[in-house]
């Protein structure tokens, strides 16, 4: 392999290793070469672990030669730069001189235990706030599908890396759609699992329970395998789930399902509307589901106009907490500092009230699952945004841009329930858009089964971007 050749998907790479057709050292070297070639153009990575990754790859080859088998032994993987790796800094899209970490995050420990080789850390916007990946600290990360457009955010670096074939799969994190949005704008599968499925340690929770790690991959099987590998808890976790295996659901018939097609936008304080191009792609996906034998009807969860009052204190207080971890908060974007001030105001009683409201919101929204099995909704209201869409504008103007484009994903973070983002095709030639399959508590296997069935017909994994980088 060379820098002109995209890395295979995760399971294909594993099969090649198992058959002795390649080595981990060859795969990792190809990944590093492709990262280096793309970096001046895509700008997906903040850290590239050239020396350490190759050493780990050679060790993986020795372990394989000795008969050892692990779920990801020798596979190059990327992680988002909100995740601690020994010997690296965690800058989370921010400027400043950060201390090197002396402990791996729990999710990294699980990747290492599975044999994965972590080739680097991918870009995120500052503290993961925006659905575009860019900032003064590192410039813009660009979509593998279009140099003029964002891959989404906040896990945009991970999405760009997978879509461009720099790595077979990557981890992101999702606090308001930050896995699902870049998955949809990059023709990828992204899973936001049940809260507590994946440990957030060294934090007991992230952004007051809104945020969880999640996989980004080209296929449902790859995303499910990565989810299984990193699932599990640390003794210090605030949230935890009973273990379950998701990969078993890949290729399993989900049976005939009742599916609600929900197009209504949850309440936002800014003007929003569903772009006709996205609506058309959702309608086509609904037709595919009907052809597969499912009952699809128009129906919306009952979010209510107060739903956002549970999200805002939790997200803003999380930004305020993270700002204090920065070596120099004064270097943060003026919009970040304004959000942190809002978070400080909302940190007391409003935050406690927001968290106390969650069980009632779960009951209210959950009533739709008395009638249907799955909710199908747009992931975003618009196609991918230009990379410069929020450059040089104020906080209110930024809020209008991001809520206008991405008003659909955040409620499932408040609820803590699982969601799977799937590709829904292309608009304007080669701009990907997507849909999300939404379920109640602990419904990952059902969502993965349905996503796998859709994939077998839609074959989104057969579409790759033309290489411009």
C-alpha positions as semicolon CSV with decimal commas, in nm:
position;residue;x (nm);y (nm);z (nm)
1;X;0,000;0,000;0,000
2;X;0,105;0,359;-0,054
3;X;-0,028;0,706;0,021
4;X;-0,244;0,697;-0,292
5;X;-0,444;0,397;-0,168
6;X;-0,722;0,429;0,090
7;X;-0,694;0,193;0,382
8;X;-0,952;-0,088;0,376
9;X;-1,241;-0,089;0,617
10;X;-1,185;-0,237;0,959
11;X;-1,311;-0,591;0,904
12;X;-1,141;-0,619;0,566
13;X;-0,812;-0,513;0,726
14;X;-0,858;-0,767;1,005
15;X;-0,926;-1,045;0,753
16;X;-0,612;-0,953;0,557
17;X;-0,407;-0,968;0,877
18;X;-0,560;-1,302;0,973
19;X;-0,475;-1,449;0,630
20;X;-0,120;-1,317;0,642
21;X;-0,176;-1,098;0,335
22;X;-0,041;-0,791;0,514
23;X;0,116;-0,693;0,843
24;X;0,030;-0,440;1,106
25;X;0,355;-0,258;1,029
26;X;0,249;-0,227;0,664
27;X;-0,102;-0,109;0,752
28;X;0,020;0,144;1,006
29;X;0,292;0,274;0,774
30;X;0,032;0,316;0,499
31;X;-0,194;0,500;0,742
32;X;0,087;0,732;0,853
33;X;0,193;0,800;0,494
34;X;-0,163;0,881;0,394
35;X;-0,209;1,108;0,696
36;X;0,111;1,295;0,612
37;X;0,010;1,336;0,248
38;X;-0,338;1,463;0,336
39;X;-0,253;1,679;0,636
40;X;-0,176;2,005;0,451
41;X;-0,516;1,977;0,277
42;X;-0,763;1,783;0,495
43;X;-0,601;1,882;0,826
44;X;-0,770;1,596;1,012
45;X;-0,503;1,530;1,278
46;X;-0,358;1,735;1,562
47;X;-0,116;1,462;1,678
48;X;0,041;1,191;1,463
49;X;0,222;0,919;1,660
50;X;0,477;0,823;1,393
51;X;0,741;0,651;1,605
52;X;0,518;0,510;1,878
53;X;0,259;0,373;1,635
54;X;0,519;0,189;1,427
55;X;0,673;0,039;1,740
56;X;0,329;-0,076;1,854
57;X;0,258;-0,218;1,508
58;X;0,577;-0,425;1,509
59;X;0,486;-0,554;1,855
60;X;0,139;-0,645;1,724
61;X;0,302;-0,844;1,443
62;X;0,517;-1,031;1,696
63;X;0,208;-1,110;1,903
64;X;0,025;-1,237;1,596
65;X;0,322;-1,450;1,496
66;X;0,307;-1,607;1,843
67;X;-0,056;-1,703;1,789
68;X;-0,222;-1,425;1,987
69;X;-0,559;-1,301;1,866
70;X;-0,735;-0,988;1,985
71;X;-1,037;-0,808;1,833
72;X;-0,831;-0,524;1,680
73;X;-0,477;-0,659;1,701
74;X;-0,260;-0,449;1,471
75;X;-0,535;-0,223;1,334
76;X;-0,461;0,153;1,303
77;X;-0,726;0,361;1,481
78;X;-0,762;0,736;1,547
79;X;-0,915;0,904;1,851
80;X;-1,055;1,252;1,897
81;X;-0,847;1,512;2,077
82;X;-1,074;1,522;2,381
83;X;-0,933;1,183;2,484
84;X;-0,618;1,134;2,693
85;X;-0,323;0,930;2,560
86;X;-0,007;0,876;2,763
87;X;0,272;1,098;2,637
88;X;0,042;1,337;2,447
89;X;-0,149;1,652;2,531
90;X;-0,527;1,686;2,517
91;X;-0,601;2,029;2,371
92;X;-0,966;1,975;2,265
93;X;-0,937;2,234;1,990
94;X;-0,789;2,503;2,215
95;X;-0,474;2,716;2,210
96;X;-0,211;2,712;2,481
97;X;0,073;2,508;2,626
98;X;-0,080;2,193;2,771
99;X;0,071;1,937;3,007
100;X;0,150;1,593;2,869
101;X;-0,082;1,322;3,003
102;X;0,065;1,044;3,217
103;X;-0,244;0,818;3,205
104;X;-0,458;0,681;2,924
105;X;-0,830;0,747;2,924
106;X;-1,032;0,432;3,000
107;X;-1,148;0,412;2,639
108;X;-0,786;0,417;2,522
109;X;-0,701;0,142;2,771
110;X;-0,974;-0,069;2,611
111;X;-0,845;0,003;2,261
112;X;-0,497;-0,102;2,365
113;X;-0,630;-0,416;2,535
114;X;-0,799;-0,507;2,205
115;X;-0,467;-0,465;2,024
116;X;-0,544;-0,144;1,834
117;X;-0,259;0,083;1,726
118;X;-0,353;0,446;1,785
119;X;-0,196;0,646;1,505
120;X;-0,300;0,988;1,627
121;X;-0,549;1,235;1,770
122;X;-0,797;1,415;1,545
123;X;-0,909;1,775;1,542
124;X;-1,217;1,908;1,722
125;X;-1,354;2,262;1,738
126;X;-1,290;2,440;2,064
127;X;-1,436;2,231;2,350
128;X;-1,653;2,050;2,097
129;X;-1,905;2,333;2,079
130;X;-1,978;2,360;1,707
131;X;-2,083;2,126;1,423
132;X;-1,791;2,251;1,214
133;X;-1,431;2,159;1,282
134;X;-1,207;2,462;1,276
135;X;-1,057;2,727;1,498
136;X;-0,774;2,973;1,549
137;X;-0,560;2,703;1,711
138;X;-0,536;2,487;1,398
139;X;-0,731;2,629;1,102
140;X;-1,000;2,430;0,920
141;X;-1,051;2,059;0,884
142;X;-1,204;1,994;0,543
143;X;-1,439;1,727;0,415
144;X;-1,295;1,437;0,219
145;X;-1,586;1,496;-0,021
146;X;-1,535;1,869;-0,082
147;X;-1,251;2,103;0,003
148;X;-1,501;2,388;0,042
149;X;-1,714;2,214;0,304
150;X;-1,682;2,101;0,663
151;X;-1,689;1,732;0,750
152;X;-1,908;1,833;1,043
153;X;-1,827;1,850;1,409
154;X;-1,732;1,827;1,666
155;X;-1,577;1,489;1,573
156;X;-1,490;1,628;1,231
157;X;-1,126;1,524;1,231
158;X;-1,222;1,164;1,301
159;X;-1,489;1,170;1,029
160;X;-1,254;1,322;0,771
161;X;-0,988;1,062;0,855
162;X;-1,224;0,768;0,807
163;X;-1,396;0,907;0,496
164;X;-1,059;0,976;0,333
165;X;-0,933;0,625;0,410
166;X;-0,656;0,746;0,642
167;X;-0,770;0,493;0,905
168;X;-1,025;0,210;0,895
169;X;-1,229;0,358;1,184
170;X;-1,207;0,620;1,457
171;X;-1,356;0,729;1,785
172;X;-1,543;1,054;1,832
173;X;-1,765;1,189;2,104
174;X;-2,125;1,306;2,092
175;X;-2,275;1,570;2,322
176;X;-2,528;1,724;2,083
177;X;-2,479;1,519;1,768
178;X;-2,099;1,540;1,746
179;X;-2,064;1,183;1,614
180;X;-2,387;1,171;1,417
181;X;-2,349;1,506;1,238
182;X;-2,002;1,440;1,093
183;X;-2,107;1,083;1,010
184;X;-2,397;1,220;0,806
185;X;-2,191;1,488;0,634
186;X;-1,916;1,234;0,552
187;X;-2,116;0,930;0,427
188;X;-2,028;0,728;0,738
189;X;-2,199;0,526;1,006
190;X;-2,184;0,682;1,352
191;X;-2,315;0,540;1,678
192;X;-2,410;0,744;1,983
193;X;-2,454;0,467;2,241
194;X;-2,663;0,455;2,554
195;X;-2,524;0,682;2,825
196;X;-2,290;0,475;3,040
197;X;-2,219;0,220;2,767
198;X;-1,866;0,360;2,727
199;X;-1,669;0,501;3,017
200;X;-1,576;0,869;3,003
201;X;-1,303;0,824;3,265
202;X;-1,092;1,015;3,380
203;X;-1,419;1,207;3,407
204;X;-1,703;1,045;3,600
205;X;-1,924;1,193;3,327
206;X;-1,880;1,448;3,049
207;X;-2,077;1,771;3,006
208;X;-2,314;1,676;3,288
209;X;-2,412;1,350;3,125
210;X;-2,472;1,481;2,773
211;X;-2,158;1,344;2,609
212;X;-2,047;0,992;2,529
213;X;-1,775;0,843;2,309
214;X;-1,891;0,679;1,987
215;X;-1,747;0,508;1,679
216;X;-1,724;0,639;1,322
217;X;-1,678;0,386;1,043
218;X;-1,764;0,312;0,681
219;X;-1,985;0,012;0,763
220;X;-2,230;-0,086;1,034
221;X;-2,026;-0,397;1,115
222;X;-1,712;-0,189;1,171
223;X;-1,891;0,063;1,391
224;X;-2,053;-0,215;1,593
225;X;-1,722;-0,396;1,643
226;X;-1,550;-0,078;1,761
227;X;-1,840;-0,009;1,997
228;X;-1,814;-0,357;2,148
229;X;-1,439;-0,320;2,197
230;X;-1,457;0,009;2,387
231;X;-1,775;-0,057;2,587
232;X;-1,749;-0,106;2,961
233;X;-1,702;0,090;3,279
234;X;-1,444;0,223;3,520
235;X;-1,517;0,206;3,896
236;X;-1,543;0,586;3,908
237;X;-1,810;0,622;3,639
238;X;-2,131;0,800;3,735
239;X;-2,332;0,616;3,468
240;X;-2,314;0,248;3,377
241;X;-2,520;-0,004;3,180
242;X;-2,566;-0,378;3,186
243;X;-2,323;-0,521;2,925
244;X;-2,452;-0,615;2,582
245;X;-2,293;-0,720;2,252
246;X;-2,388;-0,513;1,950
247;X;-2,192;-0,692;1,676
248;X;-2,424;-0,992;1,706
249;X;-2,703;-0,777;1,563
250;X;-2,520;-0,710;1,234
251;X;-2,696;-0,907;0,961
252;X;-2,973;-1,019;1,194
253;X;-3,327;-0,974;1,064
254;X;-3,489;-0,702;1,275
255;X;-3,835;-0,834;1,187
256;X;-4,116;-0,614;1,064
257;X;-4,092;-0,283;1,251
258;X;-4,320;0,013;1,303
259;X;-4,109;0,319;1,225
260;X;-4,201;0,681;1,285
261;X;-4,069;0,923;1,024
262;X;-4,022;1,241;1,228
263;X;-3,947;1,562;1,038
264;X;-4,061;1,817;1,296
265;X;-3,772;2,016;1,437
266;X;-3,748;2,018;1,818
267;X;-3,797;2,365;1,963
268;X;-3,507;2,607;1,914
269;X;-3,479;2,977;1,992
270;X;-3,366;3,059;1,638
271;X;-3,538;3,017;1,300
272;X;-3,499;2,668;1,153
273;X;-3,643;2,472;0,864
274;X;-3,574;2,140;0,694
275;X;-3,396;2,188;0,361
276;X;-3,597;2,035;0,075
277;X;-3,291;1,844;-0,048
278;X;-3,254;1,669;0,288
279;X;-3,629;1,606;0,310
280;X;-3,618;1,439;-0,031
281;X;-3,337;1,206;0,077
282;X;-3,526;1,115;0,397
283;X;-3,836;1,036;0,192
284;X;-3,629;0,807;-0,031
285;X;-3,489;0,630;0,276
286;X;-3,840;0,583;0,412
287;X;-3,936;0,423;0,079
288;X;-3,647;0,179;0,111
289;X;-3,767;0,085;0,460
290;X;-4,119;0,025;0,331
291;X;-3,979;-0,190;0,051
292;X;-3,801;-0,393;0,321
293;X;-4,139;-0,465;0,477
294;X;-4,148;-0,210;0,755
295;X;-4,445;0,013;0,838
296;X;-4,338;0,377;0,813
297;X;-4,575;0,653;0,924
298;X;-4,535;1,022;0,995
299;X;-4,518;1,078;1,371
300;X;-4,315;1,297;1,607
301;X;-4,188;1,251;1,962
302;X;-4,347;1,494;2,206
303;X;-4,048;1,709;2,294
304;X;-4,240;2,009;2,424
305;X;-4,113;2,367;2,414
306;X;-3,925;2,336;2,746
307;X;-3,700;2,049;2,635
308;X;-3,412;2,284;2,555
309;X;-3,414;2,417;2,910
310;X;-3,271;2,083;3,018
311;X;-2,998;2,092;2,755
312;X;-2,870;2,449;2,790
313;X;-2,760;2,446;3,157
314;X;-2,586;2,111;3,117
315;X;-2,397;2,209;2,803
316;X;-2,302;2,561;2,911
317;X;-2,195;2,450;3,260
318;X;-1,982;2,185;3,092
319;X;-1,808;2,452;2,884
320;X;-1,748;2,659;3,196
321;X;-1,592;2,359;3,371
322;X;-1,367;2,280;3,074
323;X;-1,256;2,644;3,037
324;X;-1,098;2,623;3,383
325;X;-0,886;2,326;3,271
326;X;-0,718;2,531;2,999
327;X;-0,367;2,657;3,075
328;X;-0,468;3,007;2,963
329;X;-0,846;3,063;2,937
330;X;-0,782;3,409;2,792
331;X;-0,668;3,240;2,469
332;X;-1,011;3,086;2,417
333;X;-1,247;3,213;2,147
334;X;-1,458;3,506;2,267
335;X;-1,767;3,293;2,201
336;X;-1,631;3,018;2,425
337;X;-1,573;3,264;2,707
338;X;-1,925;3,403;2,664
339;X;-2,071;3,052;2,678
340;X;-1,866;2,983;2,990
341;X;-2,008;3,295;3,157
342;X;-2,357;3,168;3,074
343;X;-2,258;2,834;3,220
344;X;-2,145;2,997;3,542
345;X;-2,486;3,163;3,577
346;X;-2,665;2,833;3,513
347;X;-2,442;2,617;3,729
348;X;-2,645;2,613;4,049
349;X;-3,020;2,572;4,072
350;X;-3,083;2,578;3,694
351;X;-2,840;2,289;3,642
352;X;-2,990;2,087;3,926
353;X;-3,339;2,151;3,789
354;X;-3,230;2,051;3,439
355;X;-3,098;1,721;3,563
356;X;-3,401;1,658;3,780
357;X;-3,626;1,709;3,476
358;X;-3,467;1,423;3,281
359;X;-3,689;1,134;3,402
360;X;-4,001;1,330;3,313
361;X;-3,864;1,409;2,969
362;X;-3,781;1,044;2,915
363;X;-4,138;0,946;3,001
364;X;-4,280;1,217;2,776
365;X;-4,066;1,139;2,471
366;X;-4,071;0,768;2,542
367;X;-4,446;0,748;2,491
368;X;-4,384;0,731;2,117
369;X;-4,227;0,388;2,169
370;X;-4,561;0,259;2,292
371;X;-4,666;0,289;1,925
372;X;-4,345;0,244;1,723
373;X;-4,017;0,057;1,751
374;X;-3,781;0,314;1,598
375;X;-3,787;0,683;1,508
376;X;-3,630;0,786;1,175
377;X;-3,530;1,153;1,165
378;X;-3,292;1,376;0,973
379;X;-2,952;1,409;1,135
380;X;-2,917;1,766;1,008
381;X;-3,157;2,014;0,855
382;X;-2,916;2,116;0,578
383;X;-2,638;1,971;0,363
384;X;-2,279;2,029;0,483
385;X;-2,187;2,387;0,564
386;X;-1,896;2,577;0,409
387;X;-1,581;2,553;0,619
388;X;-1,595;2,929;0,687
389;X;-1,963;2,941;0,788
390;X;-1,898;3,067;1,142
391;X;-1,565;3,244;1,094
392;X;-1,545;3,597;1,230
393;X;-1,904;3,626;1,352
394;X;-2,047;3,684;1,698
395;X;-2,208;3,444;1,940
396;X;-2,572;3,503;1,844
397;X;-2,493;3,485;1,474
398;X;-2,302;3,160;1,535
399;X;-2,597;3,015;1,727
400;X;-2,828;3,095;1,435
401;X;-2,598;2,919;1,187
402;X;-2,545;2,605;1,392
403;X;-2,903;2,561;1,512
404;X;-3,030;2,631;1,161
405;X;-2,813;2,350;1,026
406;X;-2,820;2,105;1,318
407;X;-3,140;2,123;1,526
408;X;-3,226;1,751;1,528
409;X;-2,958;1,561;1,721
410;X;-2,934;1,713;2,070
411;X;-3,255;1,576;2,235
412;X;-3,119;1,221;2,243
413;X;-2,820;1,350;2,443
414;X;-3,056;1,489;2,706
415;X;-3,237;1,155;2,719
416;X;-2,916;0,953;2,718
417;X;-3,060;0,702;2,470
418;X;-2,887;0,540;2,170
419;X;-2,891;0,657;1,811
420;X;-2,729;0,535;1,490
421;X;-2,650;0,777;1,208
422;X;-2,667;0,626;0,860
423;X;-2,596;0,777;0,517
424;X;-2,901;0,890;0,321
425;X;-2,737;0,966;-0,012
426;X;-2,598;1,276;-0,178
427;X;-2,722;1,618;-0,283
428;X;-2,577;1,868;-0,529
429;X;-2,357;1,601;-0,680
430;X;-2,132;1,475;-0,401
431;X;-2,238;1,632;-0,071
432;X;-2,343;1,358;0,174
433;X;-2,646;1,386;0,400
434;X;-2,776;1,140;0,655
435;X;-3,050;1,017;0,880
436;X;-3,058;0,896;1,238
437;X;-3,229;0,588;1,376
438;X;-3,346;0,669;1,728
439;X;-3,447;0,420;1,993
440;X;-3,536;0,396;2,362
441;X;-3,302;0,292;2,641
442;X;-3,056;0,011;2,556
443;X;-3,188;-0,034;2,202
444;X;-2,847;-0,044;2,027
445;X;-2,892;-0,403;1,899
446;X;-3,224;-0,321;1,732
447;X;-3,087;-0,001;1,576
448;X;-2,774;-0,178;1,452
449;X;-2,982;-0,462;1,306
450;X;-3,200;-0,215;1,117
451;X;-2,900;-0,008;1,002
452;X;-2,731;-0,325;0,877
453;X;-3,041;-0,420;0,681
454;X;-3,052;-0,072;0,524
455;X;-2,684;-0,094;0,437
456;X;-2,732;-0,425;0,257
457;X;-2,972;-0,252;0,017
458;X;-2,837;0,104;0,000
459;X;-2,468;0,000;-0,025
460;X;-2,341;0,338;0,093
461;X;-2,001;0,181;0,167
462;X;-1,946;0,142;-0,208
463;X;-1,927;0,521;-0,251
464;X;-1,588;0,683;-0,191
465;X;-1,481;1,045;-0,237
466;X;-1,266;1,143;-0,530
467;X;-0,922;1,217;-0,390
468;X;-0,852;1,589;-0,407
469;X;-0,611;1,613;-0,117
